Amino acid sequence: APAAKMAALSGGGAPWRRGWLPALRFVRCGSKAVTRHWKAMHFQRQKLMAVTEYLPPRPAVPPRCLPREEEALEEDNGYVRLLRRQVQEVFRDYRMIAVCQYNAMPGEDVVLMRHYLQKYDIEVKFVLNEIVRHVLSQSKYKTLLPLFVARNILLVSRETKVKEMLRVLKGVPQVNLLGACIDDTILSRQGVENFAKLPSLEAAQGQTAGALALLPSQTSSLLQRGSVHLTALLDHHIGRLQAGETGSPDEPGPEQSAGDQ
C-alpha cells in the first residue's frame, strides 16, 4: 500500500494525473514589515555635528566692494538702432522736450490733441521706455531717467512754445506733464509753469538794455552837473561886470539871487 501510494504520487496511475498543474495560483504580494523607524538624533550628537560643521573662510574683500562683472551685451537688431538714433536726434535738434504721462484715451481725442498742438508747431512722439532709458543713460540728460516709468509721450518743438503747450494740455486731463528739457535745462512741472510766466526773449532783452543804459546816463549827468553849474556862475559874473562898466547894473532875478547865496 505504501509503495502504491508513492507510485501514484510520483506519476504513476492515471495519465491525466501526471504533469497536472493548477490553473490558478495564489502568490502573496503584501508589503514587507517596516523594521526601522525615524528616530530623533541624540542631543549630544547634534552638538557634535554643529561643532564640526564646515564654515567656509570669509573672502578678504567683501563681494559688494568688487567691481561688477560686465553683463553680456545682447546684439541689437537694426530696428532698435534706428529707434535709438531717432531719440538722439530729438534731444539734439529740438529746443523744447516735454515728458508727459499718457493715459488711455479715445483715438478721436488723440487726433484732436495733435491737431491743436500742430498749430503751434509742437509734435507728439510716442516712444518706448527701454529705448529712451538706454539713450539717456549715456547722455547728459540722466536726470530725466526717473520720469520714464509708465507709458510716456514726448511733446517736442523747435521753439520754446511753453505757454501754448500748457494751454492745450489744460484741456486734456489724460496727459499729465512730468517735466521738460528747455534749451538744455531740465525743469520740473513747477519750473515749466514758472518759465511760462516769464516775458518773451525780445521783451527781456529790451528791459535789460534799458536798465543797463539808465546807469551810464545817470553817471554822465552827475559828472556834468558841476561843470554846467560853474559855467552858469561864470556867465552871470561876466554879465554883472559888463553891466557895471556900462553904468546900468541889472537887478538879479530870483534865480540868480538864489545862485549867489
BELMO-V884057 format. One line per field, one symbol per residue. ss: DSSP state (h for helix, s for strand, l for the rest). burial: # if it has 24 or more other ideal C-beta (glycine too) atoms within 12 Angstrom, else .. A space follows every 10 residues. Layout:
# BELMO-V884057
ss = ???
burial = ???
This chain:
# BELMO-V884057
ss = lhhhhhhhhl llllhhhlll llllllllll llllllllll llhhhhhhhh hlllllllll llhhhlllll lllllllhhh hhhhhhhhhh hhhllsssss ssllllhhhh hhhhhhhhll llssssllhh hhhhhhllll lhhhhhhlll lsssssslll lhhhhhhhhl llllssssss ssllsssshh hhhhhhllll hhhhhhhhhh hhhhhhhhhh hhhhhhhhhh hhhhhhhhhh hhhhhhllll lllhhhhhhh l
burial = .......... .......... .......... .......... .......... .......... .......... .......... ..##.##..# #..####### ##........ ..##.##..# .####.#.#. ##.###.... #..#..##.. .######..# ###.##.##. .#..###### ##...##... .#..##.... .......... .......... .......... .......... .......... .......... .
